[in-house]
Amino acid sequence: TDPPPPADEVAADDLLPLLVFALARARVPNLPAHVRYVCDLFPPSLALGQHGYAVSTLQAAASYLLSTSLGSERRREEAEQEARAVLQRRRETIPPAAASAGAAGVEAAVEDDDAGLAQ
């Protein structure tokens, strides 16, 4: 079997749902304008590297949010469930000692956000 990924790495299949969840929970006003601003100022020389991947993932997450009306409570809950499933899969595949450094930070942020919404 393959060794588990390092705790500070997130697979591409996990990154998009987590980013969609984060953007949905953040409720960024004028999200399309912010994404457009980032894309307009992004240097073309970085488009093929790590930074280009980050920008294209941001575009994909924002596009998903806008095309699916994730602002509705039901769709937001679906995104949250998907993000929690990603975190659960990471917990199951990463040894507990390694997970404390990576996934635990994301999980703590989700729990903090949940506590803030409950107030």
MOGI-V306703 format. One record per residue. N is the residue number from 1. RES is the residue in one small letter. SS is DSSP state (H for helix, E for strand, - for the rest). OMEGA is omega as a letter, one per 40 degrees, with the letter a starting at -180 (NA if undefined). Layout:
n:N res:RES ss:SS omega:OMEGA
n:N res:RES ss:SS omega:OMEGA
//
This chain:
n:1 res:t ss:- omega:i
n:2 res:d ss:- omega:i
n:3 res:p ss:- omega:i
n:4 res:p ss:- omega:i
n:5 res:p ss:- omega:i
n:6 res:p ss:- omega:a
n:7 res:a ss:- omega:a
n:8 res:d ss:- omega:i
n:9 res:e ss:- omega:i
n:10 res:v ss:- omega:i
n:11 res:a ss:- omega:a
n:12 res:a ss:H omega:i
n:13 res:d ss:H omega:i
n:14 res:d ss:H omega:a
n:15 res:l ss:H omega:a
n:16 res:l ss:H omega:i
n:17 res:p ss:H omega:i
n:18 res:l ss:H omega:i
n:19 res:l ss:H omega:i
n:20 res:v ss:H omega:i
n:21 res:f ss:H omega:a
n:22 res:a ss:H omega:i
n:23 res:l ss:H omega:i
n:24 res:a ss:H omega:a
n:25 res:r ss:H omega:a
n:26 res:a ss:H omega:a
n:27 res:r ss:- omega:a
n:28 res:v ss:- omega:i
n:29 res:p ss:- omega:i
n:30 res:n ss:- omega:a
n:31 res:l ss:H omega:i
n:32 res:p ss:H omega:i
n:33 res:a ss:H omega:i
n:34 res:h ss:H omega:i
n:35 res:v ss:H omega:i
n:36 res:r ss:H omega:i
n:37 res:y ss:H omega:i
n:38 res:v ss:H omega:a
n:39 res:c ss:H omega:a
n:40 res:d ss:H omega:a
n:41 res:l ss:H omega:a
n:42 res:f ss:- omega:a
n:43 res:p ss:- omega:a
n:44 res:p ss:H omega:a
n:45 res:s ss:H omega:i
n:46 res:l ss:H omega:a
n:47 res:a ss:- omega:a
n:48 res:l ss:- omega:a
n:49 res:g ss:- omega:a
n:50 res:q ss:H omega:a
n:51 res:h ss:H omega:i
n:52 res:g ss:H omega:i
n:53 res:y ss:H omega:i
n:54 res:a ss:H omega:a
n:55 res:v ss:H omega:i
n:56 res:s ss:H omega:i
n:57 res:t ss:H omega:i
n:58 res:l ss:H omega:i
n:59 res:q ss:H omega:a
n:60 res:a ss:H omega:i
n:61 res:a ss:H omega:i
n:62 res:a ss:H omega:i
n:63 res:s ss:H omega:i
n:64 res:y ss:H omega:i
n:65 res:l ss:H omega:a
n:66 res:l ss:H omega:a
n:67 res:s ss:H omega:a
n:68 res:t ss:- omega:a
n:69 res:s ss:- omega:a
n:70 res:l ss:- omega:i
n:71 res:g ss:- omega:i
n:72 res:s ss:- omega:a
n:73 res:e ss:H omega:a
n:74 res:r ss:H omega:a
n:75 res:r ss:H omega:i
n:76 res:r ss:H omega:i
n:77 res:e ss:H omega:i
n:78 res:e ss:H omega:i
n:79 res:a ss:H omega:i
n:80 res:e ss:H omega:i
n:81 res:q ss:H omega:i
n:82 res:e ss:H omega:i
n:83 res:a ss:H omega:i
n:84 res:r ss:H omega:i
n:85 res:a ss:H omega:i
n:86 res:v ss:H omega:i
n:87 res:l ss:H omega:i
n:88 res:q ss:H omega:i
n:89 res:r ss:H omega:i
n:90 res:r ss:H omega:i
n:91 res:r ss:H omega:a
n:92 res:e ss:H omega:a
n:93 res:t ss:H omega:a
n:94 res:i ss:- omega:i
n:95 res:p ss:- omega:a
n:96 res:p ss:H omega:a
n:97 res:a ss:H omega:a
n:98 res:a ss:H omega:a
n:99 res:a ss:H omega:a
n:100 res:s ss:- omega:a
n:101 res:a ss:- omega:a
n:102 res:g ss:- omega:a
n:103 res:a ss:H omega:a
n:104 res:a ss:H omega:i
n:105 res:g ss:H omega:i
n:106 res:v ss:H omega:a
n:107 res:e ss:H omega:i
n:108 res:a ss:H omega:i
n:109 res:a ss:H omega:i
n:110 res:v ss:H omega:i
n:111 res:e ss:H omega:i
n:112 res:d ss:H omega:i
n:113 res:d ss:H omega:i
n:114 res:d ss:H omega:i
n:115 res:a ss:H omega:i
n:116 res:g ss:H omega:i
n:117 res:l ss:H omega:a
n:118 res:a ss:H omega:a
n:119 res:q ss:- omega:NA
//
